[in-house]
Amino acid sequence: MDISKIKAELIQLRKEIKHHNKKYYDDDAPEISDYEYDKLMRRLKEIEAEYPEFITATSPTQTVGGTAKRTAGKLVPHDIQMLSLQDVFSRDEVEDFINDTISKLGEVEFVVEEKIDGLSLALRYENGELVQAITRGDGVVGEDVTENARVISDVVQKLIDAPKYFEIRGEVYMAKKTFDAVNARQEKLGLKIFANPRNCAAGTLRQLDSRIVAERNLSMFVFNLQKIDGVEISSHTDAYNFMARNGVKIIHNYKVCKTFEEVWAAIENIGSYRAGLQYDIDGAVIKVNDFAQRETLGATSKFPRWAVAYKYPPDEKETILRKIELSVGRTGRITPTAVFDAVILNGTRVERATLHNQDFISDLDIRIGDTIKVYKSGEIIPKVSGVNLDKRPENTVPYKISKICPACSHKLEREENAADFRCINPNCPAQLENHLINFAGRSAMDIKGLGESAISALIDAGFIKNISDIYKLKNFRAELIQQKILGLAKNTDKVLAAIEDSKKNSPAKLLTGLGIFGVGSAAARDLINYFGSIEKISKATLDELQNVPDIGEVTAKNIFSFFRDEENLKILNELKGDGLTMENEKLAQDKNSKIAGKSFVLTGTLSKYKRAEATKLIEERGGLVKGSVSKVTDYVIAGEEAGSKLTKAQQLGIKILTEDEFEKLLGL
């Protein structure tokens, strides 16, 4: 083959693999399945085996996948390097490993055990006390996550039979039921949805707040003894027995084998029940049992020579796609789901799989009636990998997602530079709970006592069907108390009083609570500062909306569309009738001031005003206060020791005001 083509393929493969290593290990957001990643890595190994002169020290075959990051804590060097495992994918490769090991060592015992799909963690004990927990990182240096590890119930805090020093390595994971519960909560709150339990566990362990770690209920299996002082242990199974006596949760269902046939039978046994496990595994590990024999075999810079990881092939089958169903998430995102003739994958019946978005459907050219290929990603999530075009029926047509919301018949919008369609109707019944949580939340109307559980109960009982219904709850006080929807009478009255008190909130808070896509608290404040009232915003043209600093074309279109929806206008009129504040009266009076619509940046230490006081003076007169200098900034107010913002303003030729000039401009 042309050497230049070989080099080009090597460069591309290494680039792709490094990208996916970062997404998997560092970002906890993989873009491809393990199977697809393994194919890339196998191809790279094949080329490097044939052309060893092209192997480099930075090739993914020579380095551990992750990097150490300063997230949960300080960086800590490992006493014992935390290596990866060499992957094998076939019976022949397993047999080669067994035969090669026996040829070097003679009689050998092997241990076959589940390979847990999670995040590696080293635990260090001194005199029986847990003193440090460290992630794998790049294998040489990891992150200190001790405080987070202490709230994982499977992590033993104190050993019973305490050696002087004891270090073990395990895998932190998230059980399937726990993962489902976490994602359900994330979706309910409109937060990031995790791709799989492994990513969720990894992201959780790196949290800065150990309370979040405790809430997410992580688990851990220990699979290796790294180092021990004061106790003689000669084998992996002896180490497991010692750990078990000390309450350490070790890998379940391990099997000691002496021949290849026994090893393969153990691998097949794990494969037969893996789909029914309450946690994900991504293979089976084959290890030499005796520690002295491990020392004899040694390790490469990346892998120990005394162990390999067998990766099970994905269970893929063909089936007929019967229809594509569209569902609306709590944040309005439209998810297409393939519905097909049921197939058995990894021992479970599967008849549905997500199709992600229109781009995914178009890229694979998936059509209703096609014979599609379905497999399980991560041993649990059904996915569609492609279409058998040879079996495509005549007269099929490319599938296009409807532009109408299946829940409320509102027109769907496609996010700019994104693949997802979204329903932006705040009255969509599929999104009602999420919109109400946003409306009552701290950054919006801040209604104390009207939290997630209360809102859910009010919706289920039929008291709330849209935002304006919140202010009608006072008419149902007796029913609410009788049904204990908001608790007993005292608590019910507190919530109703908080609702009544929220009517005094600024129009910016109300605008935030309306749930217009792209309009958060900062944008709402800018809009009110610019226009003075929600009524004027509702009548603004697209061009007028885009005149507001930091309001782009997409957000302007969302605002414009929102205020031309009859149902939205009806709810706004009801809110106005209920006495909510729609206009900043002081601001409306000052709309003709010199600074109405002008953008200000404050920098340095002001001698006459606190930063908050100066901001209030500007906003009361229709001005906008920003945190950074840009070409659209009108004025910079410079106090003592003004720094880089002043320098940038000078470079851009922006008007710089002293405090005296600022007072004169405002007519003070």
N, C-alpha and C positions, 0 to 999 in steps of 0.2 A: 504493500500500500504506500501511496505517496506520503513521505515523512512530514511534509508541511501540513497535510490533512490530519495526520495523527496528532501533531502538536496543537493544531487548532481545536481538535476535539478534546484534548486534554485540558486546554485552557478553559473551554466552555464547561466541561464537566466539573472541574474544580470550582469554577465561579458559581455554578448552580448549587453544588453541594454545600459550599460555604454559606451561600444565601440561606439554604434550607436549614443548615445547622443553627444559624443565628435565629431564624424564626422559631425553631423547635426548642433549643436549649435556653436562649436568652430572652426571647420575646414571649415564649409560651403561646405561640400562635402559628402552628404549622399550616402550610398551604397545600401540602400533598400528603398522601397516605404513607404509612411505613413501607408498604409494598412498593410504591412508586419510588420512594427514596432509596430503598434497598437495590432496586434495579439500576439506578444511577451509580451507586457505590460499587456494585458488582462490575459494571462496565469499566469504571475507572481502574479497578484492581486488575481486570483482564489486560488492559492496555499497559499498565505499569509492570505486570508480570512478563509481558512480551518485550517491552522496551524499558528495562530497569535503569538504563542510562538517563531516562527522563524523570525519574523519581526525585522529588525535592523535599526538603525538610518541612516545608509548609503545606505539603499536599494533605488533603483530608484523610488519606490513608495512614498518615504518619502522626496525626495530632488528635487529641481528645476534642470532641465536638463543641463543648461549651466554653464560655469565658466567665471569669469571676467578676461580679459587679458589686458596687457599694450601694446596696439597697437596704436590706434589713440590718446590716451591721458592718463591722470592720472586716478587712480581708485577712485571712489566716492561712499560713502555709501548712500543708498536710505533712505529718510525720511519715506516713506510708502513702505513696502515690495512689490515687484512686483512678485506676485504669478502666478503660472500656473493655468489652468482650469482642472477640472475633466472631462474626456472624457466619453461620453455615445454613444452607437452604435445602439440602437434599439428604437422603439416606446414605448415598455414596460419600458425601463430605463428612458425615458423622462417622461412618465406618473408617474413613481415612484417618480421622483424628484419633479414634480408639486404637487402631492398629499401629499408628506411628508412635503413640504414647507407650503402648505395651512393648514395642520394639526397643525403645530407649530405656525403659525402667524394669522390664520383666513383669512380675505379678503386680497388678494395680487394682485398687478399688476406685470406682467412680460413683459420684453422687449426682443423681438427676433430680432437678427441682424446678418449680415454676419460676418464670422470669416476670416479676411484677412490673407493670408499666407505671412508673412514677418518677420520683426525683430522689437521687442518691443522697444520703446523709450519713456523716460520721459522728458518732457519739463518744465523747471522752469522759472517763470516770477516774477520779483519784480517791483512793481509800473508800471506794464504794459510792461516792457522791458524784452525780452528774455535774461536770464543770464546764463543758463546752459542746456545742453542736455546730457542725460545719458542713455546708453544701459541697458538692463535688467541684463546682467551678470549672476550671480548666484541667483538673486532675492534680495540679501542683499547688494551687492556691484556691481556697474557697471562701464563702461568706459566713461570718459568724451569725447564726440564727438561734442562739441558745434560748432566748426568752420565748421565741415562738415554739421551739421544740418542747419547752416545759409544759405547754398547754395541750400537747397531743397526748391523749390518754394512754396510748400504747408505749410511750417513752417512759421507761422506768427511771425514777428520780434517785433511788437508793438501792444498791445491790445488797442481797442478804449475805452472801459469802464473798466478802469484799477483798479483791486483790489490790496491790499497791497502785497499779495502773492498768486500765482496761479500756481498749478502744475497739468499737465494733462499727460495722457498716450495714446500713439497711436501705430500704426503699420507702419513702413517704408516698402514700397514695390516697385516693378518695374513693370510697365505696360507691357503687352505682346509684343506690337510693339517695345517698347524701348528695351526689352530684346533681341528680334530677331536682332535688329540693333547692339547692343553691341556684341553679339556672332558672328555676321557676320564680324565685325571689328576684333575681337580677332582671328578668324580663318584666316583672311586675313594676319594678322601680325605673324601668327604662334604661338600665345599665348594660354594660358589656355582657354578652352571652359567651360562655366558654365553649370551645370546640369539643373538648372531651375531658374526662376526669383527670388525666395526666396534666394537662395544661392548667386546669383549675387548681390542682394540688401544688404545682410549681409556683403559680402566681400567688397563691395563698401563703406558702411558706416564706416568700420574700416580702410579705407585708411589713410595714413599719409598725403597725398596731397589732399587738398580740391578741387583743380582744376579737378582732376579725378572724384571726386564726382559730381561736377557741370556738367561735360561732360556726365555723365551717366544718368542724368535726373531722379533722384529718386522722388517718390511721398510718401504721408503720409495721412492716415486717423486717426483721434483721436477717441478713443472709451471709455475713462473713465476719470472722474475727480478724481484726487488723493487727492488734498488738496486745500482749498481756505480760505483766511483770509480777512475779511472786507465786505463780501457779503454772505447772507444767501441763500443757495441752498439746497433743501430738497429731490430731486429725480434725477434720471439719466436723465429723459427727460427734467427736468428744467435745468440741467447742459448742455445738448445738445442745448437748446434754447439760453442759455447765450453764449455758445461758438460760435454758428452760428452768433449771433449779433456782435461778435468780430472778425468775419472773419475766424474763425477756421474751417478747413475742417473736418467734422464729418462723421461717417459711414452713408452711404446712406440706404434708404429703410427699416429703422427699424419699427417694429410693436409692439404696446402696446396690450397685451392680458390679459384676466382674467381667462380663463378656459384652461384645457388641450387641448380640441378640437381646440380652437383658436390658441394655441401655435403650435400644430401639423400642422395645416393648414398653418401657417406662415413658418414653417420649409420646408414644401413641396413646398411652393411658391418659396422660395429661391432656392431650389433644381431644380425647373423647368426652371429657367433662368440662373443658375450659369455658364453654358457652354458658354453663349454669353457675359459674362462680359469681360471687357478689362484688368482685373487683376485677379489673382488667389485667390480663397477662399478655405479653407480646412475644412469648416463646417459651422454650425450656432450656435450662442451663445444665451443661455436663461439666463436672469438676473432678479433678483428682482429689481423693479424700485425704491422703497422707501429706502432712506439711513438709516433711523432709523431702519427699518426692517433688513437691511443688518447687522447693528451693533448687533442686537439681535441674528442673526444666527452665526455670527463670522466666523472663518476660522481654518483650520488645519495648520500644519507647511508648507504645500505645496499648498493647494487649498482653495479658499473661499467657504463657504457652501451655498452662495446665488447665485451661477452661475454654469452652466455646459456647455460644448461644445458638440454639437451633430455632429458626424462624418458621412458623407454620405458614404454608401458602394460604392466600385468601380463598375462602369458599365462594366461588363465583358460579352463577347459573343464569341461563337465559329464560325469559318469560315474556308474556305479551302485555304491553302497556294498554290498559283499558281507558283510562281517563286521567286528566290532570286537575286536581282540586286546588283552589286558591283559598288561603286563610289569611286573616288579618291579625297581626300581633298586637300587643298592648301599646306599642309605640307607633302603630299604623303601618309597619312594614308588611308588604305582601309576600307570602311564601308559597311558591307552587310545590305541590306534592304529587309524585307519581303514584297512581293506584294500579296495581298489576295483579295477574294471576299469582296466587300464593306459591312460594317456594320455601324449601327448608334450607337455611344457612346456619352452619355451626350449631345444628341441633334445635334451632328455633324457627317457627313459622313467620315468614315475612311477606307482606303484601303492600307495603307502602315505603317510600323513600323520598327524602327531600330532593328537589331539583334546584334549590338555591335561588336562582334569579333568571331573568330573560337571557343574559349573556351565556350562562351555563347551558341552557336549553338550545340556544342558537349555535354555540360552538360544537355541540355534539349532534346537532340537527335532529333532535328528538321529536317524533311525531306520534300522535295517538294511533294505535294499531301496530306500531313497530315492535319487533322482537328486541328487547333491551337486555343488557348484561348487568346483573345486580350482584354485588358482593358486600361483605361486612367489613367496614373500616374499624380498626382497633378492636376487633372481635365483638363489637356491639352495635355500631351504627350502620344501618343499611345504606348503601350508596349505589348510584347508577354510574357505570364506567363507560358505557358506549352503546352503540346500536349495531345489530347484525344487518347490514344493508342488503345482503343476499336474500334475506327473508322479508324485506319491506313490501307490504301490499301496494297494489296500484292505487292511484288517486289519493294518496296521503298528501297532506299539505303542511308546510312549516307551522309550528305552533307559536302564537303570539299571545302574551298575557293581555287580558282584557283591560281596558283603560277605566273600567267602572269598578268601584269597591264592592266586593261580594257581600259585605255586611250592611252597607248603608246606601249603596248606589251613587255615592259621590264620585266625582271625577278624580282619578288617581294622578299623582304627579311623580315624575322621575327625578331623583336627586341629581343635581349637576355633578358631573365627573364621578358618578356612582352607577352601580348596576341595579339598584333596588328601586321598585315602585313603592310609593307610600300614599296612604290616605291621610290627607291633612284636615279632614273634617273633625273638629273637636267634639262634635256630637255623635260621632260614629259609636254605636253601641259596643263594638269590640274594644274600643279604647276608653270607654267611659271611666272605668276605675282609675286608670293611669292619669287621665286628665283631671279628675277630681283630686287625686293625691297631689298633683302639681299645683292646682288652684289653692288648696288649703295649706300648702307647704310653706316653709320659712321664707324662701326667697320671693314668694308671691303674697297671698293674703294672710299667711301666718296665723291660722285659726287653731289655737291651742285645744287639744283634745280630739280634734277631727283628724285622726291619723289613719293609717292604712286599714287596720282592722275595723275601725268604726265606719269608714266609708264602704268597705266591703259588706258589712252587715246592713247598712242603710240601703244599698243597692239591692241586695238579696231580698230585703223586706218590702221593696217597692216604694220607698219613700223618696228616692232620688233617681231621676231619669236624665237630668242635665244640670249644668252648673247653677242655674238660677233657682233650682229646687232647694238648694242649701238654705236660702233665705226664707223659705216657706216652712221650714221645720218647726219654727216656733208655734205654728198652727196645730201641730200634732204632738204637743208636749205630753199630754195624757197617754196617748198610744205608745210613744217612745218609752215612757217610764214603765207602763204596763208590760211591754215586751222586753224591757231592759236592753234595748238596742245600744244605748249609750251609758249603761250602768244604772245605778239607783237615782232617785230624784235629785240628790245633791250634785252628782256628777253631770247629769243631764242638763241641769240649770247652768252649770259652769260652761258647758259646751255651747249651749244656746246663747249665753251672754257673750262668749268669745266670738260667735258668729255675728251677733249684733254689733259688737265693738269693731269688727273688721270693716264695717261700712265706712269708717273714718279713714281707712288707709288711702294713701296717695293713688292717683290714677295710674302711676307707673307700676305699682304693685298689682293693680287690677289687670292692666295690660299684660303683665308677665303671666298672670294666672289664666289668661284666656287660651294659652297653649298654641299660639300661632307658631308654626314650625320655623325655627331660626331666630325667634324673638325671646331672648332670655332677659334677665333683670337689667343688664347694662344697656342692651338695645332698647328696651322699653323706656328706660330713663331718658335716653337720648331722644327718642321719638316724642315723649311728653315735653321735654325741654324745648324741642324745636317747634312743635305745633301748639302746645298748651293744653290740649284736651283730646280725649278719645274721639269725640265727634269730628273734630277737624282731621284727625288721622283717617277716620273712616271715609271722608270725602276727598282725601288727597289723591292726586294723579300718580301714575308710576314715576314720572319725572320728578315730581315734588318729593316723593318718598326717597328717591335716590339722592336727592340733595342733602339728606341727613348724613353727616359723616359716619362712616363705617356701616351704612346700610347699603348692601350690594344689590345687584339686579335680582338674584334669586330670592333673597329675603323680601325685597320690595314686592315682587310678584306674589309671594305668599300672603303678605299683608293686604295687598290690593284684592286678591281673591277672597280672603277671609271676610272682608267687609262688604263684599257683594253677594254673599250667601244669605238668602232670606231667613233661614233658621238662625244663623248667627246674629243677624240684626234683631230678630224677635227676642232672643235671649238678652242681648244688650239693653233693649228697651225695658225688659222686665227687671234687670239689675238696676237700671236708672230709676225705675219706679219704686224699687225697694230702698232707694236712698243711698246707693253707693256713690262714691266720689268719682266723677267723670272728668272733672276739670280742675286744673291748678289755677285758682282764681288770681292769686298774686302774679303768677307767670303770665296769665292772659292779659293782665293790666300792663305788664312790662314788655309785651311782645313787640312794641314799637321802639324799644330801647336800642341804643347804638350797638349792643353786643348780641342781640337776638340772633341765634343760629351760628354765632362765632365759636371757634374752637380754641380752648386755652390749655396750656400745660404749665404746671407749677413746678419749680425746681429750686433747690437750695432751702435755707432756713429763713422764713419770713419773720420780720421783727414786730410787725403790727398785728398780724393775724395768725391763728392756727390754720393748718392746712384745711381742716374741715370747715372753718368759718369762711375762708376765702372761696372754697368750693360752693358753699351755700349761697354766697352773695352773687356768684356768677350764674348759678343755675336758676335762682329766683328771677333773674333778668333775661332768661332765655338762652344763656350761653351754655357751652358744653365743655366739660373738663375731661381731658384725656391723660393717659399715663405715659405716653411717649410722643416724641416730636416726629412729625412727618411733613411732607410738602403741603398737606391740606391744613396744617396748624395755622391759625391766624395770629395768636399772641403767645409769647412765653413770658411768664412773670418770674423774674430771677431774684432770689434772695441771696443771703450770704453763703459762700462756699458752694455756689452752683457748679455742677460738674459737666458731664458729657452731654446732657440735654441742652445746656447753654451753648456748648461748642457746636453741636449739630444745628441748632437754630441759627447761629451766626453763619455757618456754611450754607444754609438754605436761604439766607436772606429774610428770615422771619422777624417780624416786629418784636423787639424785646422791651418789656416794661419794668420800670422800677415800681416799688410799692406806691410811691406818690403818684406816678403816672397811671397806675392801676386804679387808684381812688378817683382820680380826675375823670378817667374814662367811664367809671360807673356812676359819676355824679355824686360822690360821697363827700 
